[in-house]
Amino acid sequence: MHAEAYLDKDSDYFGWGRPEMLPFIPEGITSLLDVGCASGAFGAMLKAHRSIRITGIEPHQESALVARTAGSCGAWWRGSRGAGIGWSAL
């Protein structure tokens, strides 16, 4: 997916928890990397069901800040439209 198309998605997209993905997460894991964690809704849902550490990365700055503030995952973001994308701690 082109970065511009992802960043231009409706804001509702970034708050969707994706409950249909829960069965694909193996029991017993203690940490998970959530690539494209959006606002951290999936990580928060997973943490509500299991004792797990979530680390998320998200290029959409506003969503990454929501995830970070909520503590549902450690969100990382750096970059902007037209700039090269790199990752760093918020």
Secondary structure, 3 states (H helix, E strand, C coil): CCHHHHHCCCHHHHHCCCHHHHHHCCCCCCEEEEECCCCCHHHHHHHHHCCCEEEEECCCHHHHHHHHHHCCCECECCCCCCCCCCCCEC
